[in-house]
Amino acid sequence: MKSNFEKCLASGKPVLLAFLHAGRQDAVEVKYIVKELRDKYGDKAEFLMVDGSYNHPMARKYKIDTYPAWVLFKDGQEVWNAAGTKKFETIDESINGFIN
């Protein structure tokens, strides 16, 4: 059975993984940013949040050691990543060219 992430990758749309840690204050900001991205891009891309405190294998797979972290995939390949607290405008500007 495919995971939600694998289904999203197979969709052919860009996929942004937003890694957060539920126990940290910045998790609220990550959720806000993901909501704003979903509102802006609609069905042009997939936006998933991954709680690294519960999904250790996925965090290790993408070498996440700082939260929050962001990983963008296009055509199934990683094309962009960043770590640390970012503003919506920074994330949006960084991924816009991969989505539009």
ZIPE-V947738 format. One record per residue. RES is the residue in three letters. SS is DSSP state (2 for helix, 1 for strand, 0 for the rest). PSI is psi in radians with two decimals (none if undefined). OMEGA is omega as a letter, one per 40 degrees, with the letter a starting at -180 (* if undefined). Layout:
res->{RES	RES}
ss->{SS	SS}
psi->{PSI	PSI}
omega->{OMEGA	OMEGA}
//
This chain:
res->{MET	LYS	SER	ASN	PHE	GLU	LYS	CYS	LEU	ALA	SER	GLY	LYS	PRO	VAL	LEU	LEU	ALA	PHE	LEU	HIS	ALA	GLY	ARG	GLN	ASP	ALA	VAL	GLU	VAL	LYS	TYR	ILE	VAL	LYS	GLU	LEU	ARG	ASP	LYS	TYR	GLY	ASP	LYS	ALA	GLU	PHE	LEU	MET	VAL	ASP	GLY	SER	TYR	ASN	HIS	PRO	MET	ALA	ARG	LYS	TYR	LYS	ILE	ASP	THR	TYR	PRO	ALA	TRP	VAL	LEU	PHE	LYS	ASP	GLY	GLN	GLU	VAL	TRP	ASN	ALA	ALA	GLY	THR	LYS	LYS	PHE	GLU	THR	ILE	ASP	GLU	SER	ILE	ASN	GLY	PHE	ILE	ASN}
ss->{0	0	0	2	2	2	2	2	2	2	0	0	0	1	1	1	1	1	1	1	0	0	0	0	0	2	2	2	2	2	2	2	2	2	2	2	2	2	2	2	2	2	2	2	1	1	1	1	1	1	1	0	0	0	0	2	2	2	2	2	2	0	0	0	0	0	0	0	1	1	1	1	1	1	0	0	1	1	1	1	1	1	1	0	0	0	0	2	2	2	2	2	2	2	2	2	2	2	2	0}
psi->{2.28	2.52	2.89	-0.71	-0.81	-0.66	-0.72	-0.77	-0.69	-0.28	-0.32	-0.12	2.70	2.54	2.16	2.12	2.18	1.88	2.24	2.98	1.98	-0.50	-0.04	2.58	-0.63	-0.12	-0.59	-0.74	-0.69	-0.79	-0.70	-0.81	-0.78	-0.72	-0.78	-0.68	-0.75	-0.74	-0.71	-0.81	-0.22	-2.22	0.25	-0.35	2.90	2.44	2.04	2.49	2.38	2.11	1.84	-0.35	-0.35	-0.39	1.15	-0.73	-0.74	-0.71	-0.74	-0.73	-0.68	0.29	0.78	2.04	0.00	2.41	2.48	2.89	2.68	2.29	2.17	2.35	2.44	2.31	0.63	-0.02	2.49	2.20	-0.23	2.54	2.72	2.73	2.65	2.97	2.25	2.69	2.74	-0.82	-0.65	-0.82	-0.82	-0.84	-0.68	-0.62	-0.25	-0.82	-0.43	-0.36	-0.72	none}
omega->{a	i	i	i	i	i	i	i	a	a	a	i	i	a	i	i	i	i	i	i	a	a	a	a	a	i	i	i	i	i	i	a	i	i	i	i	i	i	a	a	i	a	i	a	i	i	a	i	i	i	a	i	i	a	a	a	a	i	i	a	a	i	i	i	i	i	e	i	a	i	a	i	i	a	i	a	i	a	a	i	i	i	i	a	a	i	i	a	i	i	a	a	a	a	a	a	i	a	a	*}
//
